Amino acid sequence: MKFFLAFTLFTGGGPAPSPADPWFGHDKFLHFTVSALIQGAAHAAFRSRGATYGQASWGAAAVTASAGIGKELWDLHQKRDFSFRDLTWDGIGGAAGAVAMRQINP
């Protein structure tokens, strides 16, 4: 969290969001859903390899964050906009996946 705050302050808050990048829409639903699924699958994979609950949670969060940031960097490479709104939905989806895993496997 501190890294993202420092990054945002350092970069001037990032680019202004495009009018074609609404907060709600099909794309945001996909970001949420895929991040929740990645979080759950990575958590289960880490647990199946013998990781403790805490280790699996942090590892899955790293995998989920890497996937979301990687997707936005790919968009930037493809001459599309880097969307902080997409990253926000990735974070919310990852958190929802973590909560679901907490309910399933305490």
C-alpha positions as CSV (number, residue, x, y, z in Angstrom):
1,M,0.0,0.0,0.0
2,K,2.8,2.4,0.9
3,F,4.5,1.6,-2.4
4,F,1.4,2.5,-4.4
5,L,0.9,5.7,-2.5
6,A,4.6,6.7,-3.0
7,F,4.3,5.7,-6.7
8,T,1.2,7.8,-7.2
9,L,2.6,10.8,-5.5
10,F,5.9,10.5,-7.4
11,T,4.2,10.2,-10.8
12,G,1.8,13.1,-10.1
13,G,-1.2,10.9,-9.7
14,G,-1.0,9.2,-13.0
15,P,-2.7,10.1,-16.2
16,A,-6.2,11.5,-16.3
17,P,-8.7,8.7,-16.9
18,S,-10.1,8.4,-20.4
19,P,-13.8,9.2,-20.8
20,A,-14.0,5.7,-22.4
21,D,-12.8,4.2,-19.1
22,P,-15.9,4.2,-16.8
23,W,-15.8,2.8,-13.3
24,F,-18.5,0.2,-14.0
25,G,-18.8,-1.9,-17.1
26,H,-18.2,-5.4,-18.5
27,D,-14.4,-4.9,-18.6
28,K,-14.4,-4.0,-14.8
29,F,-16.5,-7.1,-14.1
30,L,-14.0,-9.2,-15.9
31,H,-11.1,-7.6,-14.0
32,F,-12.9,-8.3,-10.7
33,T,-13.8,-11.9,-11.6
34,V,-10.4,-13.0,-13.0
35,S,-8.5,-11.5,-10.1
36,A,-10.8,-13.3,-7.6
37,L,-10.2,-16.5,-9.5
38,I,-6.5,-16.0,-9.6
39,Q,-6.3,-15.3,-5.9
40,G,-8.3,-18.4,-5.0
41,A,-6.4,-20.7,-7.4
42,A,-3.0,-19.4,-6.4
43,H,-3.9,-19.7,-2.7
44,A,-5.1,-23.3,-3.2
45,A,-1.9,-24.1,-5.1
46,F,0.3,-22.7,-2.4
47,R,-1.6,-24.6,0.3
48,S,-1.4,-27.8,-1.7
49,R,2.4,-27.4,-1.7
50,G,2.5,-27.2,2.1
51,A,2.5,-23.4,2.7
52,T,0.9,-22.1,5.8
53,Y,-2.3,-20.0,5.5
54,G,-0.4,-16.8,5.8
55,Q,2.3,-17.7,3.3
56,A,-0.4,-18.8,0.8
57,S,-2.3,-15.6,1.3
58,W,0.7,-13.4,0.7
59,G,1.9,-15.5,-2.2
60,A,-1.5,-15.5,-3.9
61,A,-1.7,-11.7,-3.4
62,A,1.6,-11.3,-5.1
63,V,0.5,-13.5,-8.0
64,T,-2.8,-11.6,-8.4
65,A,-1.1,-8.2,-8.2
66,S,1.5,-9.4,-10.8
67,A,-1.2,-10.5,-13.2
68,G,-3.1,-7.2,-12.9
69,I,-0.1,-5.0,-13.3
70,G,1.2,-7.2,-16.1
71,K,-2.1,-6.8,-17.9
72,E,-2.0,-3.1,-17.7
73,L,1.7,-3.0,-18.8
74,W,0.6,-5.2,-21.8
75,D,-2.2,-2.7,-22.6
76,L,0.4,0.1,-22.5
77,H,2.7,-1.9,-24.8
78,Q,-0.2,-2.4,-27.2
79,K,-0.8,1.4,-27.3
80,R,-3.8,1.3,-25.1
81,D,-4.4,3.2,-21.9
82,F,-2.9,2.1,-18.6
83,S,-6.0,2.1,-16.4
84,F,-5.8,2.7,-12.7
85,R,-9.5,1.9,-12.6
86,D,-8.8,-1.6,-13.9
87,L,-6.1,-2.0,-11.2
88,T,-8.6,-0.9,-8.6
89,W,-11.1,-3.6,-9.7
90,D,-8.2,-6.1,-9.8
91,G,-7.5,-5.2,-6.1
92,I,-11.1,-5.5,-5.1
93,G,-11.4,-8.9,-6.9
94,G,-8.2,-10.1,-5.2
95,A,-9.6,-9.0,-1.8
96,A,-12.8,-10.8,-2.5
97,G,-10.9,-13.9,-3.5
98,A,-8.9,-13.7,-0.2
99,V,-12.1,-13.4,1.8
100,A,-13.6,-16.4,0.0
101,M,-10.5,-18.4,0.7
102,R,-10.6,-17.4,4.4
103,Q,-14.2,-18.7,4.6
104,I,-13.3,-21.9,2.8
105,N,-9.9,-22.7,4.3
106,P,-9.2,-20.9,7.6
